[in-house]
Amino acid sequence: MCGIVGAVGFISPKEYVFKGLKMLDYRGYDSAGVAYFNNGIQIYKDVGSVEHLLSIVPETINTNIMIGHTRWATHGAPTKLNTHPHLSFNKKICIVHNGVIENYKELKRFLLEKKYSFYGETDTEIIANLLEYYYLEKGNVIDAIKMIILLVKGSYAFTFFTSDDANTLYAIKKASPLVIGLGNGFNLVASDASPMIEYTNEFIELDDLEFGVVKKDKVVIYNKDGEEVKKETISKDVELISHDLKGYPHYMIKEIEEIPQTVKRLISTYFQKGKYQFDPELIDDLKESDHIIFIACGTSYHAGLVGGRYFEKYNKSASRFIASEWAFHPTYPGKKPFIIMISQSGETADLIHCLKIIKENNLKNLIITNTGGSTLDRNSMYSLLLHSGVEVSVASTKAYVAQVTLLAMLAASLSKDVSLIDDLMDSLDVVYDIQNHYKPLIMRVANKIKDKKNLFYLGRSFDYFLSLEASLKLKEISYIHSEAIPGGELKHGPIALIEKGIPVIVFITDPETASSMRGNIEEVKSRGAKVYTIATKKLSRPEDTIIVEDYAYYLSSVAVSSIAFYLAYYVALSKGLNVDKPRNLAKSVTVE
Ligand code: F6R
């Protein structure tokens, strides 16, 4: 949600800022804006797309400095006035912001007393004015920033410049990522490194309560007290942060097809020379704990459901919680619980809320995330990266498979069970088979269900966990109402909804539950449902829709999740929907 880009001293800040905004648009936004300095501060902003914004800015922009923003409305409706950048009352400060200011009402009252007035409803505009107030009072920007850090509660990544200095960008950070890119004769700012990789591979990541003074040939980082901080520069693996579509029409299908390489990369990272390669202290802490608590949201929560089973297999009891539920009623089963948080983005606000509680209670914890340098990565006790490469499509696919794979490896490492690695490789053969041979069949199913209003997924055990994920994927990108039901629960209520023609998609890949699932199929068929069955060879019947080779049944979420992902993709595609950016959703959910 929301994206920031900024450039100073660059040959063409416009080119960088607009390309950057396009690159960050996967995070989700409803309005976009840019500001630069040329005979004073110039601001262009509007509701709508970055393409629309580009059509309203001058063709040639002569400037040394520029900031840009994509906004996903939180405080105040998505209107032109509320769109960033925001300008202070006396037109001295021009700012963009990611995050949420908690005490903005109190700060607004203070400014109203000082005779400031406001044109919009955002918390950001208040910060523009607060900065201006202290800039005018103290006579310099550094002291004004120190006051902001002291007074402002909440999360923020601010980037701004002043009307008095067209050669300096300021970047301030707390609990919302902000990265500085170092160039030759120019320097850049962005909310993640991806917009900058075309221009540099040298970065500085700001830590919380730090700020950067960014000029074209110099970057100085300060702490909250205004003392200079020496920071390491880092470089990033270009392939992993590239947004190149590589010839695919959409990121979603590209990312589905990257599943095998994602799994293989995890194996080569965390399993070398016949041994699991996890931090021994992490493994000791996991072994010593008597209960594992999984906390996550959405798709990552679904991965946690599967992960819980993996730990149970190695005699660790486990509970699973949705982050936004746990945050308000935290429970800690066991005497020595260990918390595993899962988050593709590492920036999910609900989970960051949980981490605060986890730390207050001194609980051992681990984050499994795809985003190195993210808030959860930096603030958790242990962190394991998914190394999946940036996931641009809002609908998570390869990251889900990576989460499940990594959880399986971590659990297996507790008992040094290396048979998992062969099982994973076998399940990849199934994935390749699906990619190479099953897409036309999945497209045919997609065509049959695309005009339906409701459908059901059924499964038991691992197949139920997979059904939950399959159902979420379908509803979020095709807007078809879909529910996942454990086969055994059908008769306890949901069967009332089964009527003639309703599609029911059934997974039968678990030998323990296969015969019960066949019973469920009869129940829904006899009430008129149109059943599509996905089964493994040994458990299959000739009438099944998709029959795949056998694999270790506990790896369904690795082996056959692609079927569910392709199905959602083809349904959305055939309905002409925006596959990569479904309505109302953002890739990184940075507000609770
Ligand atoms: C669905 C999806 C979401 C995310 C959820 C948590 O395809 O992507 O349900 O899984 O918003 O996000 P992360 O994993 O970034 O914490």
Residues whose N, C-alpha, C, O or C-beta is under 5 A from the ligand:
A	BS01	F6R	C297 G298 T299 S300 I342 S343 Q344 S345 G346 T348 V394 A395 S396 K587 V589
